[in-house]
Amino acid sequence: MDLDGIAAELLKRKMSFAELMSMPEIEGWVYSDGRSYVCSCYVAGLWKAAGLFGDNYIEATEFTPKDVYQINFFDKKHESCAQNDPE
């Protein structure tokens, strides 16, 4: 949609532009070129499919690279980790 089309759709849905911009991207939305996952979302989606989040509900498409590298799934004190990165 162009800007006029977006404005018309927002009026029809009684939404503000701010509400539109704050909507989370829902995992599974299909775009004209297919599903869209950037690297961090793809990793979070793999973790979700593997069950690492347990019963917690997450939207993989909302993960940022910072979220992925700061998540605490891994044993950082594991022997091989300490050998490769003592700090």
Secondary structure, 3 states (H helix, E strand, C coil): CCHHHHHHHHHHHCCCHHHHHHCCCCCCCCECCECCCCHHHHHHHHHHHHCCCCCCCCCHHHCCHHHHHHCCCCCCCCHHHHHHCCC
